Amino acid sequence: MTWESRRLSGILLVVFPTVIFGGASLLTLLVGDPRYMENPLRQNLWRAGHAHAGVLLVLSLLALRYVDETRLTENLKRFVRYAIPGTAILLPLAFFLSVLSPDATEPNALIYLAYVGGVLLASALVTLGIGILRSPRADIDVTHRDRGQAA
């Protein structure tokens, strides 16, 4: 793993407790704020925002494990490295901020950040997938090295 990927992994692990804090905050709202329970739209979007944050941070850590092994340019590796965790910010922001008002009956225009995040995530994942598929198979490399041949 390169230093850049290792450093970003460390940052993501340090940031991850914010998702835990968000879960505790949602629990507090569920238990102690009747107004929160009266707005199913807000409740559902905040739940979706929290879930997306956690899942996308885990996906970011997984992707970092593979990005350095791909046959991608350094710029594309950097794009993948930062785009996936970027969506862990962008998507939850869309869900949280689009219904910030307790009286919201429909999401505001900030919900469109979710579409931007979705396109960014899909682009990064397809790029990573192509990079992995273009990379040489590790077992073939080992076989060639064992025979004393160049891979």
Kinemage of the C-alpha trace (Angstrom):
@kinemage 1
@onewidth
@group {chain A} dominant
@subgroup {mainchain}
@vectorlist {calphas} color= white
{ca met a 1} P 0.000 0.000 0.000
{ca thr a 2} L 1.382 3.414 -0.918
{ca trp a 3} L 1.893 6.110 1.668
{ca glu a 4} L -0.948 8.159 0.160
{ca ser a 5} L -3.419 5.264 0.511
{ca arg a 6} L -2.148 4.382 3.977
{ca arg a 7} L -2.481 8.000 5.157
{ca leu a 8} L -6.012 8.277 3.761
{ca ser a 9} L -6.931 4.965 5.446
{ca gly a 10} L -5.743 6.388 8.750
{ca ile a 11} L -7.752 9.570 8.233
{ca leu a 12} L -10.881 7.570 7.397
{ca leu a 13} L -10.491 5.435 10.500
{ca val a 14} L -10.087 8.550 12.649
{ca val a 15} L -13.173 10.116 11.025
{ca phe a 16} L -15.298 6.970 11.325
{ca pro a 17} L -16.414 7.725 14.931
{ca thr a 18} L -18.359 10.695 13.523
{ca val a 19} L -20.674 8.115 11.934
{ca ile a 20} L -21.030 6.462 15.335
{ca phe a 21} L -21.837 9.864 16.853
{ca gly a 22} L -24.414 10.384 14.087
{ca gly a 23} L -26.044 7.087 14.981
{ca ala a 24} L -26.205 8.088 18.620
{ca ser a 25} L -27.715 11.430 17.598
{ca leu a 26} L -30.397 9.694 15.538
{ca leu a 27} L -31.156 7.415 18.452
{ca thr a 28} L -31.544 10.448 20.708
{ca leu a 29} L -33.992 11.971 18.229
{ca leu a 30} L -35.945 8.725 17.934
{ca val a 31} L -36.250 8.347 21.692
{ca gly a 32} L -36.538 11.924 22.895
{ca asp a 33} L -37.922 14.173 20.142
{ca pro a 34} L -41.574 13.590 19.207
{ca arg a 35} L -41.343 16.179 16.401
{ca tyr a 36} L -38.715 14.036 14.679
{ca met a 37} L -41.094 11.067 14.703
{ca glu a 38} L -43.876 13.210 13.192
{ca asn a 39} L -41.956 13.792 9.959
{ca pro a 40} L -41.448 10.472 8.126
{ca leu a 41} L -39.692 12.152 5.173
{ca arg a 42} L -37.060 13.704 7.405
{ca gln a 43} L -36.752 10.505 9.401
{ca asn a 44} L -36.185 8.395 6.271
{ca leu a 45} L -33.707 10.769 4.639
{ca trp a 46} L -31.666 11.166 7.809
{ca arg a 47} L -31.604 7.402 8.257
{ca ala a 48} L -30.479 7.029 4.628
{ca gly a 49} L -27.791 9.674 5.115
{ca his a 50} L -26.412 7.931 8.166
{ca ala a 51} L -26.438 4.500 6.488
{ca his a 52} L -24.747 5.807 3.346
{ca ala a 53} L -22.003 7.480 5.369
{ca gly a 54} L -21.087 4.263 7.158
{ca val a 55} L -21.283 1.978 4.140
{ca leu a 56} L -19.337 4.355 1.908
{ca leu a 57} L -16.553 4.769 4.468
{ca val a 58} L -16.199 0.984 4.675
{ca leu a 59} L -16.243 0.796 0.866
{ca ser a 60} L -13.553 3.502 0.782
{ca leu a 61} L -11.294 1.450 3.021
{ca leu a 62} L -11.848 -1.617 0.865
{ca ala a 63} L -11.145 0.289 -2.355
{ca leu a 64} L -7.903 1.672 -0.921
{ca arg a 65} L -6.703 -1.886 -0.497
{ca tyr a 66} L -6.965 -2.425 -4.264
{ca val a 67} L -6.262 0.936 -5.884
{ca asp a 68} L -2.480 0.683 -5.631
{ca glu a 69} L -2.457 -2.720 -7.342
{ca thr a 70} L -4.269 -1.514 -10.450
{ca arg a 71} L -2.913 -0.630 -13.821
{ca leu a 72} L -4.147 2.961 -13.752
{ca thr a 73} L -2.326 6.242 -14.169
{ca glu a 74} L -1.411 8.072 -10.974
{ca asn a 75} L -4.124 10.663 -11.692
{ca leu a 76} L -6.786 7.963 -12.031
{ca lys a 77} L -5.562 6.261 -8.863
{ca arg a 78} L -5.817 9.594 -7.047
{ca phe a 79} L -9.321 10.107 -8.477
{ca val a 80} L -10.480 6.709 -7.168
{ca arg a 81} L -8.666 7.188 -3.859
{ca tyr a 82} L -10.504 10.438 -3.079
{ca ala a 83} L -13.771 10.148 -5.022
{ca ile a 84} L -15.175 7.227 -3.054
{ca pro a 85} L -14.670 8.833 0.373
{ca gly a 86} L -15.873 12.090 -1.165
{ca thr a 87} L -19.205 10.458 -1.841
{ca ala a 88} L -19.335 9.437 1.839
{ca ile a 89} L -19.619 13.175 2.470
{ca leu a 90} L -21.670 14.243 -0.560
{ca leu a 91} L -24.515 11.724 -0.319
{ca pro a 92} L -25.212 12.153 3.407
{ca leu a 93} L -25.053 15.943 2.996
{ca ala a 94} L -27.720 15.706 0.313
{ca phe a 95} L -29.971 13.644 2.559
{ca phe a 96} L -29.413 15.680 5.745
{ca leu a 97} L -29.461 19.201 4.345
{ca ser a 98} L -32.386 18.671 1.961
{ca val a 99} L -34.753 18.292 4.947
{ca leu a 100} L -33.011 20.361 7.589
{ca ser a 101} L -36.228 22.048 8.657
{ca pro a 102} L -38.294 19.904 11.049
{ca asp a 103} L -41.389 20.991 9.067
{ca ala a 104} L -40.063 19.962 5.624
{ca thr a 105} L -42.657 18.141 3.542
{ca glu a 106} L -40.389 17.651 0.555
{ca pro a 107} L -36.640 17.826 0.017
{ca asn a 108} L -35.144 21.124 -1.122
{ca ala a 109} L -32.773 21.511 -4.084
{ca leu a 110} L -29.809 20.167 -2.106
{ca ile a 111} L -31.185 16.671 -2.706
{ca tyr a 112} L -29.609 16.936 -6.173
{ca leu a 113} L -26.207 16.533 -4.511
{ca ala a 114} L -27.205 12.879 -4.161
{ca tyr a 115} L -27.242 12.530 -7.948
{ca val a 116} L -23.823 14.167 -8.187
{ca gly a 117} L -22.543 11.805 -5.498
{ca gly a 118} L -24.065 8.795 -7.264
{ca val a 119} L -22.392 9.667 -10.572
{ca leu a 120} L -19.085 10.299 -8.802
{ca leu a 121} L -19.309 6.977 -6.943
{ca ala a 122} L -20.227 5.002 -10.060
{ca ser a 123} L -17.372 6.632 -12.014
{ca ala a 124} L -14.832 5.829 -9.326
{ca leu a 125} L -16.007 2.227 -8.940
{ca val a 126} L -16.011 1.548 -12.686
{ca thr a 127} L -12.547 3.102 -12.958
{ca leu a 128} L -11.266 0.933 -10.112
{ca gly a 129} L -12.896 -2.163 -11.591
{ca ile a 130} L -11.322 -1.568 -14.998
{ca gly a 131} L -7.961 -0.945 -13.343
{ca ile a 132} L -8.200 -4.235 -11.468
{ca leu a 133} L -9.239 -6.138 -14.598
{ca arg a 134} L -6.329 -4.658 -16.569
{ca ser a 135} L -3.819 -5.653 -13.903
{ca pro a 136} L -1.797 -8.835 -14.334
{ca arg a 137} L -2.879 -11.861 -12.348
{ca ala a 138} L -0.755 -12.344 -9.254
{ca asp a 139} L -0.616 -16.148 -9.601
{ca ile a 140} L 0.766 -15.860 -13.152
{ca asp a 141} L 3.469 -13.464 -11.973
{ca val a 142} L 4.464 -15.816 -9.171
{ca thr a 143} L 4.626 -18.786 -11.606
{ca his a 144} L 6.918 -16.885 -13.960
{ca arg a 145} L 9.167 -15.754 -11.126
{ca asp a 146} L 9.376 -19.287 -9.753
{ca arg a 147} L 10.724 -20.463 -13.119
{ca gly a 148} L 13.236 -17.639 -13.189
{ca gln a 149} L 11.455 -15.942 -16.109
{ca ala a 150} L 10.540 -12.291 -16.320
{ca ala a 151} L 6.835 -11.598 -15.999
